Amino acid sequence: MQAQANWEHRLLDLAGHTPHPSVRPLFSHWTQDASLKKAYQQAFVITAAHSKSFYFASGLLPPKKRSAVRALYAFCRTVDDIVDESQSKRDRDKELHYWRGIVESGFAHHDDLVASAWADTLTRCHIPRHYALQLIDGVGRDLSQFRYRTFDDLVTYCYGVASTVGLMSMYIVGFKSHEAVPYAIKLGVALQMTNILRDVGEDYRNGRLYLPLEELVLYGLTEADIAEGHVTEDWRQFMKFQIKRTRQLYQESWAGVKMLEREGQLAIGAASSLYEGILKDIEEHDYDVFNRRASLNVWEKLSSLPLIWLKIKSL
């Protein structure tokens, strides 16, 4: 338990103590700006194309906040693609530097649609710039680190690429006090761990292994086992442990939902529950994350909403 307390404390230090915003987001102007409207439409397209769960959950927000959250997603997706798809280190460094400049200045040219929507959201929602810079640094970590020795090492990565997204989202959906921050951090870790467990096979084929190496050894597994992609009893026990810990993170993060503004609670609760549902899909397919990608279909998402709503009402 002490190790968990240590990593949580470390991630809180990374988040810092940003004061609760005294002003609400400004949503009153962009719909009258044709170029910004086009920029936000592009963010809509990117979100729909790349993340069905995020697209579904963000659809539960009021229109202006929905657009802003999708601008945030488009920014995250674009930066992540720089790391995965740019052809050379020079190109990647140049493009990441470009995005750092946009975050620091809050300005983008109208011909860069994603940057334009993101700069507008960043400014209007008073999002702390250091969260966005931490995300860029977290994504950039994939260029130099391909293995993680311990879970403590891994959660720092999860903070950079996922908890920062949750922290920025709070400034869009609205939150009641700074006490919500630890819960957003924990939810981000849970969401990223779900991605990691779902994408083990794909990530390994791309040269990356995000599973804690010490824990693989503890369960009698090696990288050769991951490369072979066979579901063995050792693998099942390893995944049961990972899923149990990740579910615990989801459970502990739920108290933070009630600290959000009411109109954002269903969307964040849905995002949490739908992603947690991926863990169940992994279990139902005998922990085979080598030959298939776990997911929920549209009916499973829709049918889960009444229970999510009731769970929020009970908070």
Short mmCIF file of the C-alpha atoms (twelve columns), coordinates in Angstrom:
data_MODEL
# 
_entry.id   MODEL 
# 
loop_
_atom_site.group_PDB 
_atom_site.id 
_atom_site.type_symbol 
_atom_site.label_atom_id 
_atom_site.label_alt_id 
_atom_site.label_comp_id 
_atom_site.label_asym_id 
_atom_site.label_seq_id 
_atom_site.Cartn_x 
_atom_site.Cartn_y 
_atom_site.Cartn_z 
_atom_site.pdbx_PDB_model_num 
ATOM 1   C CA . MET A 1   0.000   0.000   0.000   1 
ATOM 2   C CA . GLN A 2   2.918   2.360   0.671   1 
ATOM 3   C CA . ALA A 3   4.092   2.046   -2.930  1 
ATOM 4   C CA . GLN A 4   0.665   3.136   -4.163  1 
ATOM 5   C CA . ALA A 5   0.676   6.126   -1.815  1 
ATOM 6   C CA . ASN A 6   4.102   7.071   -3.152  1 
ATOM 7   C CA . TRP A 7   3.059   7.109   -6.808  1 
ATOM 8   C CA . GLU A 8   -0.132  9.010   -6.086  1 
ATOM 9   C CA . HIS A 9   1.836   11.654  -4.184  1 
ATOM 10  C CA . ARG A 10  4.337   11.931  -7.030  1 
ATOM 11  C CA . LEU A 11  1.612   12.450  -9.633  1 
ATOM 12  C CA . LEU A 12  -0.059  15.094  -7.493  1 
ATOM 13  C CA . ASP A 13  3.267   16.914  -7.392  1 
ATOM 14  C CA . LEU A 14  3.373   16.785  -11.193 1 
ATOM 15  C CA . ALA A 15  -0.141  18.245  -11.404 1 
ATOM 16  C CA . GLY A 16  0.737   21.068  -9.016  1 
ATOM 17  C CA . HIS A 17  -1.775  23.119  -7.105  1 
ATOM 18  C CA . THR A 18  -3.524  25.119  -9.784  1 
ATOM 19  C CA . PRO A 19  -6.212  27.286  -8.148  1 
ATOM 20  C CA . HIS A 20  -9.819  26.497  -8.924  1 
ATOM 21  C CA . PRO A 21  -10.861 28.852  -11.753 1 
ATOM 22  C CA . SER A 22  -12.781 31.894  -10.564 1 
ATOM 23  C CA . VAL A 23  -14.224 32.450  -14.038 1 
ATOM 24  C CA . ARG A 24  -16.307 30.150  -16.190 1 
ATOM 25  C CA . PRO A 25  -15.384 29.153  -19.750 1 
ATOM 26  C CA . LEU A 26  -16.350 31.649  -22.450 1 
ATOM 27  C CA . PHE A 27  -18.443 29.915  -25.100 1 
ATOM 28  C CA . SER A 28  -20.341 32.866  -26.523 1 
ATOM 29  C CA . HIS A 29  -18.488 33.806  -29.722 1 
ATOM 30  C CA . TRP A 30  -16.989 31.027  -31.782 1 
ATOM 31  C CA . THR A 31  -20.223 29.900  -33.464 1 
ATOM 32  C CA . GLN A 32  -20.323 33.288  -35.210 1 
ATOM 33  C CA . ASP A 33  -16.805 32.829  -36.608 1 
ATOM 34  C CA . ALA A 34  -16.869 30.823  -39.852 1 
ATOM 35  C CA . SER A 35  -13.213 29.804  -39.680 1 
ATOM 36  C CA . LEU A 36  -13.494 28.614  -36.073 1 
ATOM 37  C CA . LYS A 37  -16.697 26.765  -36.877 1 
ATOM 38  C CA . LYS A 38  -14.811 24.912  -39.616 1 
ATOM 39  C CA . ALA A 39  -11.986 24.178  -37.168 1 
ATOM 40  C CA . TYR A 40  -14.345 22.671  -34.603 1 
ATOM 41  C CA . GLN A 41  -16.019 20.611  -37.316 1 
ATOM 42  C CA . GLN A 42  -12.617 19.122  -38.129 1 
ATOM 43  C CA . ALA A 43  -12.179 18.182  -34.464 1 
ATOM 44  C CA . PHE A 44  -15.604 16.504  -34.662 1 
ATOM 45  C CA . VAL A 45  -14.449 14.445  -37.672 1 
ATOM 46  C CA . ILE A 46  -11.175 13.379  -36.031 1 
ATOM 47  C CA . THR A 47  -12.899 12.281  -32.829 1 
ATOM 48  C CA . ALA A 48  -15.524 10.275  -34.703 1 
ATOM 49  C CA . ALA A 49  -12.860 8.554   -36.801 1 
ATOM 50  C CA . HIS A 50  -10.434 7.606   -34.033 1 
ATOM 51  C CA . SER A 51  -12.316 6.966   -30.785 1 
ATOM 52  C CA . LYS A 52  -15.860 5.659   -30.793 1 
ATOM 53  C CA . SER A 53  -16.011 5.560   -26.981 1 
ATOM 54  C CA . PHE A 54  -14.765 9.126   -26.534 1 
ATOM 55  C CA . TYR A 55  -17.076 10.319  -29.307 1 
ATOM 56  C CA . PHE A 56  -20.041 8.590   -27.666 1 
ATOM 57  C CA . ALA A 57  -19.286 9.896   -24.157 1 
ATOM 58  C CA . SER A 58  -18.587 13.452  -25.325 1 
ATOM 59  C CA . GLY A 59  -21.946 13.428  -27.101 1 
ATOM 60  C CA . LEU A 60  -23.559 13.517  -23.655 1 
ATOM 61  C CA . LEU A 61  -22.226 17.030  -23.037 1 
ATOM 62  C CA . PRO A 62  -24.008 20.275  -23.981 1 
ATOM 63  C CA . PRO A 63  -23.062 21.374  -27.537 1 
ATOM 64  C CA . LYS A 64  -20.415 23.994  -26.698 1 
ATOM 65  C CA . LYS A 65  -18.627 21.828  -24.152 1 
ATOM 66  C CA . ARG A 66  -18.925 18.861  -26.498 1 
ATOM 67  C CA . SER A 67  -17.130 20.819  -29.204 1 
ATOM 68  C CA . ALA A 68  -14.409 21.938  -26.798 1 
ATOM 69  C CA . VAL A 69  -13.762 18.415  -25.520 1 
ATOM 70  C CA . ARG A 70  -13.490 17.169  -29.086 1 
ATOM 71  C CA . ALA A 71  -11.005 19.950  -29.846 1 
ATOM 72  C CA . LEU A 72  -8.986  18.647  -26.904 1 
ATOM 73  C CA . TYR A 73  -9.177  15.120  -28.303 1 
ATOM 74  C CA . ALA A 74  -8.100  16.292  -31.767 1 
ATOM 75  C CA . PHE A 75  -5.078  18.039  -30.238 1 
ATOM 76  C CA . CYS A 76  -4.111  14.873  -28.314 1 
ATOM 77  C CA . ARG A 77  -4.631  12.667  -31.370 1 
ATOM 78  C CA . THR A 78  -2.589  14.932  -33.620 1 
ATOM 79  C CA . VAL A 79  0.346   15.125  -31.224 1 
ATOM 80  C CA . ASP A 80  0.272   11.365  -30.737 1 
ATOM 81  C CA . ASP A 81  0.309   10.827  -34.506 1 
ATOM 82  C CA . ILE A 82  3.431   12.987  -34.793 1 
ATOM 83  C CA . VAL A 83  5.296   10.489  -32.635 1 
ATOM 84  C CA . ASP A 84  3.896   7.422   -34.388 1 
ATOM 85  C CA . GLU A 85  3.887   8.545   -38.007 1 
ATOM 86  C CA . SER A 86  6.559   11.202  -38.640 1 
ATOM 87  C CA . GLN A 87  9.371   9.841   -40.796 1 
ATOM 88  C CA . SER A 88  12.387  11.334  -39.053 1 
ATOM 89  C CA . LYS A 89  13.511  12.591  -35.659 1 
ATOM 90  C CA . ARG A 90  14.007  16.042  -37.151 1 
ATOM 91  C CA . ASP A 91  10.398  16.129  -38.364 1 
ATOM 92  C CA . ARG A 92  9.079   14.955  -35.002 1 
ATOM 93  C CA . ASP A 93  11.119  17.461  -33.020 1 
ATOM 94  C CA . LYS A 94  10.051  20.290  -35.314 1 
ATOM 95  C CA . GLU A 95  6.360   19.401  -35.126 1 
ATOM 96  C CA . LEU A 96  6.345   18.899  -31.354 1 
ATOM 97  C CA . HIS A 97  8.099   22.260  -30.984 1 
ATOM 98  C CA . TYR A 98  5.368   23.784  -33.157 1 
ATOM 99  C CA . TRP A 99  2.657   22.454  -30.829 1 
ATOM 100 C CA . ARG A 100 4.492   23.641  -27.729 1 
ATOM 101 C CA . GLY A 101 4.499   27.085  -29.287 1 
ATOM 102 C CA . ILE A 102 0.749   26.966  -29.845 1 
ATOM 103 C CA . VAL A 103 0.166   25.981  -26.224 1 
ATOM 104 C CA . GLU A 104 2.468   28.669  -24.863 1 
ATOM 105 C CA . SER A 105 1.101   31.452  -27.071 1 
ATOM 106 C CA . GLY A 106 -2.537  30.380  -27.318 1 
ATOM 107 C CA . PHE A 107 -2.408  31.373  -30.981 1 
ATOM 108 C CA . ALA A 108 -2.741  29.380  -34.208 1 
ATOM 109 C CA . HIS A 109 -3.139  30.257  -37.869 1 
ATOM 110 C CA . HIS A 110 -6.625  29.724  -39.282 1 
ATOM 111 C CA . ASP A 111 -5.334  27.350  -41.947 1 
ATOM 112 C CA . ASP A 112 -4.349  24.803  -39.263 1 
ATOM 113 C CA . LEU A 113 -7.822  23.670  -38.258 1 
ATOM 114 C CA . VAL A 114 -6.911  21.421  -35.332 1 
ATOM 115 C CA . ALA A 115 -4.512  23.975  -33.877 1 
ATOM 116 C CA . SER A 116 -7.067  26.751  -34.331 1 
ATOM 117 C CA . ALA A 117 -9.824  24.875  -32.483 1 
ATOM 118 C CA . TRP A 118 -7.427  23.813  -29.737 1 
ATOM 119 C CA . ALA A 119 -5.964  27.305  -29.207 1 
ATOM 120 C CA . ASP A 120 -9.490  28.674  -28.926 1 
ATOM 121 C CA . THR A 121 -10.528 26.002  -26.415 1 
ATOM 122 C CA . LEU A 122 -7.334  26.402  -24.414 1 
ATOM 123 C CA . THR A 123 -7.924  30.129  -24.026 1 
ATOM 124 C CA . ARG A 124 -11.687 30.218  -23.555 1 
ATOM 125 C CA . CYS A 125 -11.709 27.432  -20.967 1 
ATOM 126 C CA . HIS A 126 -8.739  28.810  -19.006 1 
ATOM 127 C CA . ILE A 127 -6.949  25.465  -19.228 1 
ATOM 128 C CA . PRO A 128 -3.584  25.522  -17.401 1 
ATOM 129 C CA . ARG A 129 -0.919  25.456  -20.098 1 
ATOM 130 C CA . HIS A 130 1.407   23.183  -18.169 1 
ATOM 131 C CA . TYR A 131 -1.047  20.271  -18.481 1 
ATOM 132 C CA . ALA A 132 -0.923  20.543  -22.266 1 
ATOM 133 C CA . LEU A 133 2.863   20.800  -22.226 1 
ATOM 134 C CA . GLN A 134 3.055   17.751  -19.960 1 
ATOM 135 C CA . LEU A 135 0.937   15.838  -22.460 1 
ATOM 136 C CA . ILE A 136 3.286   16.742  -25.315 1 
ATOM 137 C CA . ASP A 137 6.254   15.612  -23.198 1 
ATOM 138 C CA . GLY A 138 4.408   12.419  -22.206 1 
ATOM 139 C CA . VAL A 139 3.643   11.496  -25.793 1 
ATOM 140 C CA . GLY A 140 7.212   12.352  -26.757 1 
ATOM 141 C CA . ARG A 141 8.437   9.832   -24.210 1 
ATOM 142 C CA . ASP A 142 7.469   7.111   -26.679 1 
ATOM 143 C CA . LEU A 143 10.429  8.205   -28.781 1 
ATOM 144 C CA . SER A 144 12.981  7.235   -26.157 1 
ATOM 145 C CA . GLN A 145 11.469  4.775   -23.678 1 
ATOM 146 C CA . PHE A 146 10.056  1.450   -24.825 1 
ATOM 147 C CA . ARG A 147 10.027  -0.563  -21.576 1 
ATOM 148 C CA . TYR A 148 8.964   0.097   -17.973 1 
ATOM 149 C CA . ARG A 149 10.538  -1.803  -15.107 1 
ATOM 150 C CA . THR A 150 7.886   -1.251  -12.422 1 
ATOM 151 C CA . PHE A 151 4.285   -0.156  -12.109 1 
ATOM 152 C CA . ASP A 152 5.520   2.992   -10.379 1 
ATOM 153 C CA . ASP A 153 7.523   3.821   -13.515 1 
ATOM 154 C CA . LEU A 154 4.525   3.120   -15.731 1 
ATOM 155 C CA . VAL A 155 2.045   5.342   -13.873 1 
ATOM 156 C CA . THR A 156 4.261   8.367   -14.521 1 
ATOM 157 C CA . TYR A 157 3.896   7.653   -18.231 1 
ATOM 158 C CA . CYS A 158 0.129   7.193   -17.751 1 
ATOM 159 C CA . TYR A 159 -0.053  10.590  -16.067 1 
ATOM 160 C CA . GLY A 160 1.662   12.278  -19.004 1 
ATOM 161 C CA . VAL A 161 -0.492  10.791  -21.748 1 
ATOM 162 C CA . ALA A 162 -3.844  10.344  -19.985 1 
ATOM 163 C CA . SER A 163 -4.212  12.010  -16.573 1 
ATOM 164 C CA . THR A 164 -3.303  15.323  -18.181 1 
ATOM 165 C CA . VAL A 165 -6.251  14.853  -20.553 1 
ATOM 166 C CA . GLY A 166 -8.577  14.366  -17.594 1 
ATOM 167 C CA . LEU A 167 -7.187  17.426  -15.843 1 
ATOM 168 C CA . MET A 168 -7.708  19.548  -18.954 1 
ATOM 169 C CA . SER A 169 -11.194 18.116  -19.447 1 
ATOM 170 C CA . MET A 170 -12.182 19.335  -15.976 1 
ATOM 171 C CA . TYR A 171 -11.700 22.920  -17.101 1 
ATOM 172 C CA . ILE A 172 -14.092 22.313  -19.985 1 
ATOM 173 C CA . VAL A 173 -16.861 20.409  -18.207 1 
ATOM 174 C CA . GLY A 174 -16.484 22.443  -15.004 1 
ATOM 175 C CA . PHE A 175 -15.528 21.333  -11.499 1 
ATOM 176 C CA . LYS A 176 -16.412 22.495  -8.008  1 
ATOM 177 C CA . SER A 177 -13.094 22.433  -6.180  1 
ATOM 178 C CA . HIS A 178 -9.427  21.484  -6.436  1 
ATOM 179 C CA . GLU A 179 -10.281 18.313  -4.494  1 
ATOM 180 C CA . ALA A 180 -11.327 16.787  -7.836  1 
ATOM 181 C CA . VAL A 181 -7.713  16.688  -9.066  1 
ATOM 182 C CA . PRO A 182 -6.551  13.413  -7.413  1 
ATOM 183 C CA . TYR A 183 -9.590  11.611  -8.820  1 
ATOM 184 C CA . ALA A 184 -8.952  12.891  -12.341 1 
ATOM 185 C CA . ILE A 185 -5.357  11.691  -12.077 1 
ATOM 186 C CA . LYS A 186 -6.448  8.254   -10.910 1 
ATOM 187 C CA . LEU A 187 -9.075  7.936   -13.639 1 
ATOM 188 C CA . GLY A 188 -6.461  8.842   -16.231 1 
ATOM 189 C CA . VAL A 189 -4.204  6.059   -14.986 1 
ATOM 190 C CA . ALA A 190 -7.116  3.603   -15.137 1 
ATOM 191 C CA . LEU A 191 -8.024  4.635   -18.683 1 
ATOM 192 C CA . GLN A 192 -4.445  4.358   -19.915 1 
ATOM 193 C CA . MET A 193 -3.927  1.005   -18.212 1 
ATOM 194 C CA . THR A 194 -7.047  -0.206  -20.020 1 
ATOM 195 C CA . ASN A 195 -5.527  0.950   -23.316 1 
ATOM 196 C CA . ILE A 196 -2.284  -0.804  -22.437 1 
ATOM 197 C CA . LEU A 197 -3.977  -4.104  -21.578 1 
ATOM 198 C CA . ARG A 198 -6.166  -3.949  -24.688 1 
ATOM 199 C CA . ASP A 199 -3.288  -3.166  -27.063 1 
ATOM 200 C CA . VAL A 200 -0.529  -5.484  -25.806 1 
ATOM 201 C CA . GLY A 201 -0.170  -7.312  -29.116 1 
ATOM 202 C CA . GLU A 202 -0.306  -4.223  -31.322 1 
ATOM 203 C CA . ASP A 203 2.107   -2.268  -29.138 1 
ATOM 204 C CA . TYR A 204 4.616   -5.124  -29.047 1 
ATOM 205 C CA . ARG A 205 4.566   -5.400  -32.822 1 
ATOM 206 C CA . ASN A 206 5.397   -1.679  -32.875 1 
ATOM 207 C CA . GLY A 207 8.390   -2.233  -30.609 1 
ATOM 208 C CA . ARG A 208 6.834   -1.138  -27.311 1 
ATOM 209 C CA . LEU A 209 5.974   -3.074  -24.173 1 
ATOM 210 C CA . TYR A 210 4.141   -1.082  -21.516 1 
ATOM 211 C CA . LEU A 211 3.607   -3.940  -19.070 1 
ATOM 212 C CA . PRO A 212 5.709   -3.698  -15.875 1 
ATOM 213 C CA . LEU A 213 8.671   -6.032  -16.451 1 
ATOM 214 C CA . GLU A 214 9.016   -6.939  -12.775 1 
ATOM 215 C CA . GLU A 215 5.400   -8.112  -12.709 1 
ATOM 216 C CA . LEU A 216 5.858   -10.215 -15.844 1 
ATOM 217 C CA . VAL A 217 8.744   -11.997 -14.107 1 
ATOM 218 C CA . LEU A 218 6.629   -12.461 -10.988 1 
ATOM 219 C CA . TYR A 219 4.096   -14.410 -13.063 1 
ATOM 220 C CA . GLY A 220 6.740   -16.456 -14.878 1 
ATOM 221 C CA . LEU A 221 6.452   -14.574 -18.166 1 
ATOM 222 C CA . THR A 222 9.096   -13.246 -20.544 1 
ATOM 223 C CA . GLU A 223 9.126   -11.027 -23.601 1 
ATOM 224 C CA . ALA A 224 9.336   -14.184 -25.674 1 
ATOM 225 C CA . ASP A 225 5.895   -15.152 -24.340 1 
ATOM 226 C CA . ILE A 226 4.514   -11.778 -25.421 1 
ATOM 227 C CA . ALA A 227 6.093   -12.175 -28.851 1 
ATOM 228 C CA . GLU A 228 4.524   -15.631 -29.292 1 
ATOM 229 C CA . GLY A 229 1.128   -14.277 -28.256 1 
ATOM 230 C CA . HIS A 230 -0.151  -17.482 -26.671 1 
ATOM 231 C CA . VAL A 231 -2.760  -17.376 -23.900 1 
ATOM 232 C CA . THR A 232 -1.307  -19.575 -21.182 1 
ATOM 233 C CA . GLU A 233 -2.330  -20.052 -17.568 1 
ATOM 234 C CA . ASP A 234 0.521   -17.787 -16.460 1 
ATOM 235 C CA . TRP A 235 -0.768  -15.110 -18.829 1 
ATOM 236 C CA . ARG A 236 -4.315  -15.476 -17.520 1 
ATOM 237 C CA . GLN A 237 -3.166  -15.018 -13.937 1 
ATOM 238 C CA . PHE A 238 -1.049  -12.014 -14.892 1 
ATOM 239 C CA . MET A 239 -3.979  -10.370 -16.680 1 
ATOM 240 C CA . LYS A 240 -6.351  -11.116 -13.796 1 
ATOM 241 C CA . PHE A 241 -3.989  -9.217  -11.516 1 
ATOM 242 C CA . GLN A 242 -3.683  -6.277  -13.920 1 
ATOM 243 C CA . ILE A 243 -7.443  -6.067  -14.458 1 
ATOM 244 C CA . LYS A 244 -8.185  -6.259  -10.732 1 
ATOM 245 C CA . ARG A 245 -5.834  -3.368  -9.989  1 
ATOM 246 C CA . THR A 246 -7.196  -1.296  -12.868 1 
ATOM 247 C CA . ARG A 247 -10.780 -1.874  -11.746 1 
ATOM 248 C CA . GLN A 248 -9.807  -0.699  -8.279  1 
ATOM 249 C CA . LEU A 249 -8.529  2.540   -9.805  1 
ATOM 250 C CA . TYR A 250 -11.836 3.035   -11.619 1 
ATOM 251 C CA . GLN A 251 -13.728 2.403   -8.389  1 
ATOM 252 C CA . GLU A 252 -11.620 4.856   -6.402  1 
ATOM 253 C CA . SER A 253 -11.921 7.551   -9.060  1 
ATOM 254 C CA . TRP A 254 -15.741 7.556   -9.049  1 
ATOM 255 C CA . ALA A 255 -15.951 9.851   -6.034  1 
ATOM 256 C CA . GLY A 256 -14.531 12.582  -8.254  1 
ATOM 257 C CA . VAL A 257 -17.534 12.540  -10.590 1 
ATOM 258 C CA . LYS A 258 -19.713 14.303  -8.022  1 
ATOM 259 C CA . MET A 259 -17.121 17.101  -7.853  1 
ATOM 260 C CA . LEU A 260 -17.802 18.013  -11.481 1 
ATOM 261 C CA . GLU A 261 -20.502 20.391  -12.647 1 
ATOM 262 C CA . ARG A 262 -23.763 18.492  -12.981 1 
ATOM 263 C CA . GLU A 263 -24.010 18.755  -16.779 1 
ATOM 264 C CA . GLY A 264 -20.626 17.053  -17.160 1 
ATOM 265 C CA . GLN A 265 -21.140 14.169  -14.764 1 
ATOM 266 C CA . LEU A 266 -22.912 11.773  -17.132 1 
ATOM 267 C CA . ALA A 267 -20.311 12.215  -19.872 1 
ATOM 268 C CA . ILE A 268 -17.351 11.571  -17.556 1 
ATOM 269 C CA . GLY A 269 -19.166 8.742   -15.793 1 
ATOM 270 C CA . ALA A 270 -19.944 7.175   -19.165 1 
ATOM 271 C CA . ALA A 271 -16.332 7.495   -20.333 1 
ATOM 272 C CA . SER A 272 -15.182 5.758   -17.162 1 
ATOM 273 C CA . SER A 273 -17.755 2.972   -17.296 1 
ATOM 274 C CA . LEU A 274 -17.428 2.290   -21.017 1 
ATOM 275 C CA . TYR A 275 -13.667 2.009   -20.836 1 
ATOM 276 C CA . GLU A 276 -13.953 -0.228  -17.788 1 
ATOM 277 C CA . GLY A 277 -16.268 -2.392  -19.896 1 
ATOM 278 C CA . ILE A 278 -13.315 -3.140  -22.169 1 
ATOM 279 C CA . LEU A 279 -11.768 -5.068  -19.275 1 
ATOM 280 C CA . LYS A 280 -14.838 -7.299  -19.151 1 
ATOM 281 C CA . ASP A 281 -14.590 -7.911  -22.891 1 
ATOM 282 C CA . ILE A 282 -10.955 -8.977  -22.433 1 
ATOM 283 C CA . GLU A 283 -12.034 -11.443 -19.751 1 
ATOM 284 C CA . GLU A 284 -14.868 -12.815 -21.860 1 
ATOM 285 C CA . HIS A 285 -12.406 -13.582 -24.665 1 
ATOM 286 C CA . ASP A 286 -10.009 -15.483 -22.417 1 
ATOM 287 C CA . TYR A 287 -7.495  -12.616 -22.117 1 
ATOM 288 C CA . ASP A 288 -6.539  -12.843 -25.787 1 
ATOM 289 C CA . VAL A 289 -5.220  -9.357  -26.499 1 
ATOM 290 C CA . PHE A 290 -2.814  -10.637 -29.134 1 
ATOM 291 C CA . ASN A 291 -5.226  -11.540 -31.931 1 
ATOM 292 C CA . ARG A 292 -8.185  -9.207  -31.366 1 
ATOM 293 C CA . ARG A 293 -8.930  -5.715  -30.083 1 
ATOM 294 C CA . ALA A 294 -11.387 -5.634  -27.202 1 
ATOM 295 C CA . SER A 295 -14.290 -3.224  -27.639 1 
ATOM 296 C CA . LEU A 296 -17.956 -2.548  -26.888 1 
ATOM 297 C CA . ASN A 297 -20.622 -2.311  -29.556 1 
ATOM 298 C CA . VAL A 298 -23.175 0.498   -29.829 1 
ATOM 299 C CA . TRP A 299 -25.916 -1.480  -28.094 1 
ATOM 300 C CA . GLU A 300 -23.653 -2.268  -25.132 1 
ATOM 301 C CA . LYS A 301 -22.861 1.432   -24.789 1 
ATOM 302 C CA . LEU A 302 -26.474 2.597   -25.047 1 
ATOM 303 C CA . SER A 303 -27.824 -0.055  -22.695 1 
ATOM 304 C CA . SER A 304 -25.295 0.884   -20.031 1 
ATOM 305 C CA . LEU A 305 -26.457 4.506   -19.760 1 
ATOM 306 C CA . PRO A 306 -29.411 3.987   -17.350 1 
ATOM 307 C CA . LEU A 307 -27.183 2.204   -14.817 1 
ATOM 308 C CA . ILE A 308 -24.491 4.874   -15.168 1 
ATOM 309 C CA . TRP A 309 -27.101 7.578   -14.571 1 
ATOM 310 C CA . LEU A 310 -28.388 5.781   -11.467 1 
ATOM 311 C CA . LYS A 311 -24.862 5.371   -10.152 1 
ATOM 312 C CA . ILE A 312 -24.263 9.106   -10.544 1 
ATOM 313 C CA . LYS A 313 -27.556 9.928   -8.801  1 
ATOM 314 C CA . SER A 314 -26.462 7.809   -5.833  1 
ATOM 315 C CA . LEU A 315 -23.207 9.723   -5.314  1 
# 
